[in-house]
Amino acid sequence: MNALITNDAVVLGLLITTLALVFYSSTLPKLKRFYTIIPTLLVCYFMPAMYNSFGLVDGEGSNLYFVASRYLLPASLVLLCLSIDLKGIWNLGPKALIMFFTATIGIVIGGPLALWAVSFIEPNVLGGDSPDAFWRGLSTVAGSWIGGGANQAALKEISQTTDDQFSAMLIVDVFVANLWMPFLLVGAGMSAALDRRLKADASAVDELKAKVEKFQLGIARIPSFNDLMVIGGIAFGSVACAHLAADSLGPAFEGWFASLLEANPNSFVQYLSSLEQGFFWIVVVATALGIALSFTGLRNYEGAGASKLGSVFLYILVATIGMKMNVVELYHNWDVYWSVILIGLIWMLTHIVILLTVAKIIRAPFFFVAVGSQANVGGAASAPIVASAFSPALAPVGVLLAVLGYAVGTVGAIVCMELMHAISM
């Protein structure tokens, strides 16, 4: 079926207008309950999917996804990592960082463990090295649960996940993650009792409130035209550097792997094939540049809205990904969902058990448990929500840890992906 709209300029306008309407409607009191149940991210994905499914646009024939993934994604990563304050995160105290990285480790371990467990019930979830092997799609869930949408999109390319499989994984990602978040919000209301159960000292949380308020007041400002131009230069100058590095590193590693595998076909490097992909190096270099720039005065451009512009780029990418989905075809693959959802539930349960066990051992306040978990699983979109459930002044702490998730999300998800790859083989 031929699409009604084939001009990418018109399609781009349609997508951005759709995003604007979604976010505007999310502020309306009458729709507040709807967006509490259905996250804006999911709506921003499925609206373009509807356009593609009913023939309004042609997701496969459009070049918008390529442009968004190669240019806007690395720009988004740079701007989201620009505000990272490694010293500030360290000053939150060791327990905050321990719980954050415990949450990360729980996800890295949970994925392979869940895949291995479900393989005893449904052996087809393994799939070896085939294009539709489950480990490919599950790696995008790892990217989302450790970092966020940008990392998820990066892993989609690195793992070469098919569009249909990615659609299934996105539903599992949102469904399972949103099962856990209400428990965290309820826990925030009874955090004092939970801290007593954990035998934790929560006095550090009160100190955090003062530190965060001072930091926010120190950098916030109304962005000027010059600010926006500099932010654009930071983002796309870094994108240029990332592409330049990828043009050299990708072919170099491809030749190196080829020679190693020729000499030893069973070498472990067969599980590191992502290193020979140019897109992998674009993502890694962009992330590294964002972190490096955070040590300079450029990090103060966060006060002028650097991460907000990064989020705009990210949501445009989400819309172009959604535009590649065909709901009608997805319906015919419903029989594979049950096993994927089961993997997701076991995966999340592993994450929770590891998190609570470590919290009990080190006597971490429940605030660090909740925000550490959601900074991984929910990212910058929902970590502030959980943090503000404890106190509105603590919402930026959720953002701070979520930004750290963006920085480690791609690397952690690649480790998880390669472990699942090895199990599938």
PyMOL commands that set and color helices and strands:
alter all, ss='L'
color gray80, all
select helices_A, chain A and resi 8-25+29-37+40-53+64-82+86-91+94-118+123-125+134-146+149-159+163-189+191-198+203-219+225-263+268-276+278-293+297-304+306-322+327-331+334-362+366-377+379-381+383-390+392-424
alter helices_A, ss='H'
color red, helices_A
deselect
rebuild
show_as cartoon
